[in-house]
C-alpha cells in the first residue's frame, strides 16, 4: 500500500448495497417458482375434468425476461383406448 | 376494535423483542391499552425483557388448550397500568400453537385492547407465520447489514402473501424500523445508510433506533428501554416511532448525526 493509500478511505457500504440489489432482484424473481407449482396443479385439474391425463406428462415452465414473461404449458394427452385397439 | 401489529424480521437478534417491549411501553404511556404477545414458543424472552419472568403462571398455549382463561394468563405490568403481557409457552412442542387457537385469542384480545403487538420468532416457520397471520400492520425490524436486509425482503414477501389481509386481497401496511444504526459509521461509508435500506426494501420508514448501550442496560434490569431511561437516545427514537404508529406525523431525525467537532474526533476514536 502506498503512502497515499493511508489517506484514501475505501468504503464498504456501496459494495453491500450493490450486492444486495443484484441478489434481491434475482431472489424476488425466483419466488415465482411457487406460482408455477400452483398453476401446474390448477391447469392439470381443469384438463383432467375433460380428458384423462398423466400428471407426470404436464410441463409448466415460466421464463422471465426483463420485459416479458412467457408461460409455457405442455400437456401430453394419451390416445383413447378405443383408438389404440383399432 | 384493537389494532394488531406484528414485529418481525426473519433474522434473529436484530431487536424484535426489544422493539416490541419498547413500542408497547411507549404506547401504554399514552394511556392506550396495550398487550404484547410472545409467539416464540420454546424460546420465550419477552417476559424477561419486560421484567415479568417470575410472574408467568399461565401462557398462550395454556389458554389454547383450555387449561386457563385468557384473563388469567394476562400479566399486568408493575409500572404501567395499561400494559399487559401474554407469555409464550416454554414447551418444546411447536405444534401446540394452533391456527384456530391463535385466531380465537387474537379475536378476544382485539375486544379489550387498543393495540395487540405480536413479537414474532426468528425464521419463517410456523411461529413466524402465525404471528403475522392476523396482523393489520407489520413492523419490519432491520439492521443496516446485508443478511438482515435480505431476510427482511423475504419477510416482506411473506407479509404480502401469507397473511389473512393478503389472502383477502387487501394491502398489508408495512413499516421499516431500522435498529442498531450508527450514523457515524454510515457517514464514513462503512455501514448501509438509511436511504440505502429504504431504496432496497421500498417500504415506509417508522423510525431509526441508534446503536446504544442503553438498550442492553434496560434489558439487564428487565425494563423496556422506553421505561428504563425515557430520555436516552433509543427511547426517544422509540417514542417517535410509537407516535407514528398512532398516526401522528413526526419528522424523521437521524439519531446521533449532529455532532460537534469534538464529538467527531472522539466518536472516531471510539469506533
Interface residues (C-beta under 8 A of the other chain):
Chain A: X9 X11 X12 X13 X14 X16 X17 X19 X20 X21 X23 X24 X27 X28 X31
Chain B: X145 X146 X149 X150 X153 X154 X157 X186 X188 X189 X190 X191 X192 X193 X196 X199 X200
